[in-house]
Structure formats: structure tokens, C-alpha cells
Amino acid sequence: MMKFLPLIAVLALSGCATSETTYLNNGEQGLAIDCSGEANSWATCYEKADASCAGTGYRIVGTDGTPASKESDKTLGVDVGNYKNRNVVVVCK
């Protein structure tokens, strides 16, 4: 059980989406949102974007993430052991 404690701690900490200010090539200010991990989803990214833009709306500039696994790659229908990367860059309206 003690061997799994660090893993459980990492999974628990990876449940939050983070955002940081970034600048696009054209000089426009945007937000880079990271919602990676098993506890998050793409919806978490978009919820964080909406909250960060204070309800004014946002425009998605780019997305990057781990592709969805094929059913044949899953164990008993669950994607086990693959860390999910999800990143979205948005510009607030």
C-alpha cells in the first residue's frame, strides 16, 4: 500500500486545471490552459477558460492533447496507465 501512496498523491494533485498568460505571434494576449491528467477532461479546459475570461466569452486559438485510445488498446473497456495531456490556448473577447 505504501508503494501506491506517491501515485495516489500525484493523481490527486493533477485534478486541477491551470492557466497562465501567453502572447501569440501577432502580439495578442491569450491564456494557455493545461487540464492534463485522469481527473480532468476537455470540458474542464473550457470551464477554466470561461472562468478565466470572467464570462465575457473566449475564442479558441489552438488545442493539443493525447489522442483518444482505440477500444482494442483498453483494458476491460478502460484506458489504464496512459497519462492524458490536454492543452488549450484561448483569447478572451
Backbone as CSV, one residue per row, in Angstrom:
resi,resn,N_x,N_y,N_z,CA_x,CA_y,CA_z,C_x,C_y,C_z
1,MET,0.818,-1.187,0.000,0.000,0.000,0.000,0.868,1.260,0.000
2,MET,1.965,1.230,0.727,2.842,2.404,0.818,3.479,2.717,-0.533
3,LYS,3.617,1.714,-1.394,4.206,1.941,-2.715,3.264,2.751,-3.599
4,PHE,1.973,2.659,-3.361,0.991,3.344,-4.186,0.666,4.756,-3.683
5,LEU,1.106,5.088,-2.483,0.809,6.395,-1.913,1.321,7.557,-2.767
6,PRO,2.569,7.524,-3.270,3.011,8.625,-4.138,2.184,8.727,-5.423
7,LEU,1.796,7.610,-5.979,0.979,7.616,-7.184,-0.386,8.238,-6.920
8,ILE,-0.984,7.890,-5.810,-2.290,8.454,-5.437,-2.160,9.966,-5.226
9,ALA,-1.072,10.398,-4.617,-0.860,11.832,-4.385,-0.713,12.582,-5.701
10,VAL,0.009,12.016,-6.644,0.178,12.657,-7.950,-1.152,12.744,-8.682
11,LEU,-1.928,11.688,-8.664,-3.227,11.709,-9.329,-4.169,12.722,-8.685
12,ALA,-4.111,12.837,-7.377,-4.971,13.801,-6.684,-4.577,15.231,-7.031
13,LEU,-3.289,15.482,-7.138,-2.818,16.828,-7.459,-3.030,17.190,-8.918
14,SER,-3.174,16.218,-9.778,-3.329,16.509,-11.200,-4.787,16.777,-11.566
15,GLY,-5.636,16.976,-10.588,-7.052,17.184,-10.844,-7.450,18.616,-11.135
16,CYS,-6.531,19.549,-11.081,-6.869,20.952,-11.274,-6.346,21.457,-12.611
17,ALA,-7.146,22.274,-13.256,-6.711,22.924,-14.484,-5.961,24.196,-14.108
18,THR,-4.884,24.484,-14.825,-4.107,25.689,-14.569,-4.082,26.548,-15.820
19,SER,-3.948,27.850,-15.626,-3.845,28.753,-16.767,-2.743,29.760,-16.516
20,GLU,-2.126,30.194,-17.602,-1.105,31.230,-17.499,-1.186,32.116,-18.733
21,THR,-0.813,33.352,-18.554,-0.848,34.315,-19.644,0.222,33.975,-20.676
22,THR,-0.142,34.101,-21.927,0.795,33.872,-23.019,0.545,34.924,-24.086
23,TYR,1.482,35.078,-24.988,1.331,36.036,-26.080,1.450,35.299,-27.406
24,LEU,0.518,35.576,-28.287,0.518,34.952,-29.601,1.525,35.641,-30.506
25,ASN,1.781,35.049,-31.672,2.741,35.620,-32.618,2.355,37.022,-33.069
26,ASN,1.065,37.322,-33.113,0.611,38.639,-33.553,0.592,39.660,-32.409
27,GLY,1.076,39.283,-31.222,1.143,40.182,-30.084,-0.082,40.160,-29.195
28,GLU,-1.101,39.449,-29.605,-2.343,39.361,-28.837,-2.104,38.551,-27.562
29,GLN,-2.711,39.001,-26.455,-2.581,38.294,-25.187,-3.615,37.180,-25.114
30,GLY,-3.186,36.004,-24.679,-4.088,34.874,-24.536,-3.823,34.125,-23.247
31,LEU,-4.524,33.026,-23.086,-4.352,32.159,-21.929,-4.003,30.759,-22.399
32,ALA,-2.954,30.195,-21.820,-2.601,28.807,-22.061,-3.151,28.006,-20.890
33,ILE,-4.075,27.111,-21.173,-4.751,26.337,-20.126,-4.316,24.883,-20.229
34,ASP,-3.869,24.340,-19.105,-3.436,22.945,-19.031,-4.413,22.198,-18.137
35,CYS,-5.101,21.227,-18.697,-6.028,20.412,-17.909,-5.719,18.937,-18.143
36,SER,-4.453,18.613,-18.017,-3.995,17.242,-18.207,-4.345,16.390,-17.004
37,GLY,-4.289,15.094,-17.184,-4.495,14.157,-16.090,-5.787,13.373,-16.218
38,GLU,-5.860,12.316,-15.459,-7.019,11.426,-15.489,-8.269,12.073,-14.910
39,ALA,-8.088,12.973,-13.939,-9.240,13.554,-13.254,-9.910,14.660,-14.061
40,ASN,-9.289,15.110,-15.144,-9.825,16.199,-15.955,-10.363,15.690,-17.286
41,SER,-10.977,16.603,-18.021,-11.476,16.305,-19.362,-11.358,17.586,-20.177
42,TRP,-11.722,17.506,-21.449,-11.724,18.713,-22.275,-12.714,19.721,-21.715
43,ALA,-13.797,19.242,-21.131,-14.782,20.148,-20.539,-14.153,20.976,-19.424
44,THR,-13.226,20.387,-18.680,-12.525,21.116,-17.628,-11.742,22.287,-18.213
45,CYS,-11.115,22.066,-19.368,-10.377,23.144,-20.038,-11.308,24.303,-20.383
46,TYR,-12.452,23.970,-20.958,-13.375,25.009,-21.400,-14.033,25.723,-20.216
47,GLU,-14.269,25.005,-19.129,-14.808,25.637,-17.924,-13.789,26.610,-17.331
48,LYS,-12.514,26.216,-17.338,-11.447,27.086,-16.841,-11.317,28.316,-17.740
49,ALA,-11.449,28.144,-19.049,-11.388,29.273,-19.976,-12.522,30.245,-19.706
50,ASP,-13.717,29.722,-19.504,-14.877,30.567,-19.231,-14.699,31.327,-17.924
51,ALA,-14.217,30.650,-16.895,-13.999,31.296,-15.602,-12.875,32.335,-15.682
52,SER,-11.820,32.042,-16.427,-10.692,32.957,-16.545,-11.047,34.198,-17.343
53,CYS,-11.984,34.071,-18.255,-12.398,35.211,-19.078,-13.577,35.958,-18.456
54,ALA,-13.897,35.663,-17.229,-14.929,36.363,-16.454,-16.267,36.436,-17.181
55,GLY,-16.632,35.377,-17.868,-17.937,35.316,-18.516,-18.078,36.163,-19.769
56,THR,-16.988,36.758,-20.265,-17.066,37.585,-21.478,-16.992,36.748,-22.742
57,GLY,-16.666,35.488,-22.591,-16.514,34.597,-23.734,-15.061,34.509,-24.163
58,TYR,-14.782,33.559,-25.021,-13.411,33.358,-25.470,-13.414,32.748,-26.865
59,ARG,-12.265,32.868,-27.509,-12.050,32.287,-28.834,-10.912,31.279,-28.700
60,ILE,-11.141,30.050,-29.165,-10.114,29.016,-29.084,-9.111,29.242,-30.213
61,VAL,-7.842,29.378,-29.844,-6.777,29.609,-30.811,-6.118,28.291,-31.206
62,GLY,-5.974,27.375,-30.241,-5.350,26.093,-30.534,-5.594,25.089,-29.432
63,THR,-5.527,23.829,-29.806,-5.647,22.742,-28.840,-4.545,21.725,-29.117
64,ASP,-4.156,21.031,-28.088,-3.163,19.974,-28.222,-3.452,18.951,-27.141
65,GLY,-3.394,17.676,-27.499,-3.660,16.675,-26.487,-3.390,15.267,-26.966
66,THR,-3.436,14.372,-26.013,-3.257,12.954,-26.282,-4.474,12.435,-27.034
67,PRO,-4.269,11.765,-28.164,-5.418,11.222,-28.892,-6.141,10.160,-28.067
68,ALA,-7.415,10.022,-28.320,-8.207,9.007,-27.620,-7.719,7.613,-28.001
69,SER,-7.703,6.733,-27.023,-7.273,5.356,-27.265,-8.340,4.576,-28.013
70,LYS,-7.887,3.628,-28.831,-8.819,2.735,-29.512,-9.369,1.743,-28.490
71,GLU,-10.552,1.253,-28.727,-11.161,0.281,-27.811,-10.268,-0.942,-27.627
72,SER,-9.562,-1.339,-28.683,-8.709,-2.526,-28.591,-7.486,-2.294,-27.698
73,ASP,-7.137,-1.033,-27.441,-5.999,-0.721,-26.581,-6.382,-0.608,-25.109
74,LYS,-7.662,-0.674,-24.805,-8.124,-0.514,-23.435,-8.168,-1.847,-22.704
75,THR,-8.058,-1.800,-21.380,-8.152,-2.982,-20.533,-9.529,-3.000,-19.900
76,LEU,-10.343,-3.995,-20.252,-11.712,-4.116,-19.765,-12.511,-2.838,-20.018
77,GLY,-12.264,-2.215,-21.161,-13.004,-1.018,-21.558,-12.523,0.271,-20.935
78,VAL,-11.412,0.216,-20.182,-10.892,1.404,-19.504,-9.465,1.657,-19.976
79,ASP,-9.141,2.909,-20.222,-7.789,3.286,-20.624,-6.925,3.408,-19.376
80,VAL,-6.157,2.365,-19.091,-5.381,2.284,-17.857,-3.929,2.643,-18.127
81,GLY,-3.371,3.511,-17.293,-1.939,3.771,-17.317,-1.464,4.788,-18.335
82,ASN,-2.336,5.378,-19.098,-1.918,6.383,-20.072,-2.243,7.767,-19.545
83,TYR,-1.225,8.591,-19.347,-1.418,9.957,-18.867,-1.989,10.803,-20.001
84,LYS,-3.042,11.527,-19.712,-3.717,12.342,-20.719,-3.177,13.766,-20.687
85,ASN,-2.699,14.252,-21.827,-2.279,15.643,-21.972,-3.381,16.407,-22.674
86,ARG,-3.770,17.543,-22.116,-4.775,18.411,-22.732,-4.355,19.852,-22.517
87,ASN,-4.180,20.586,-23.608,-3.800,21.993,-23.528,-4.645,22.782,-24.528
88,VAL,-5.107,23.940,-24.094,-5.915,24.813,-24.938,-5.357,26.229,-24.810
89,VAL,-5.273,26.932,-25.929,-4.903,28.349,-25.909,-6.129,29.126,-26.357
90,VAL,-6.554,30.093,-25.531,-7.743,30.891,-25.834,-7.408,32.378,-25.726
91,VAL,-8.245,33.182,-26.375,-8.175,34.635,-26.270,-9.532,35.098,-25.767
92,CYS,-9.530,35.850,-24.672,-10.791,36.366,-24.128,-11.339,37.445,-25.048
93,LYS,-12.660,37.491,-25.162,-13.313,38.501,-26.010,-13.466,39.807,-25.265
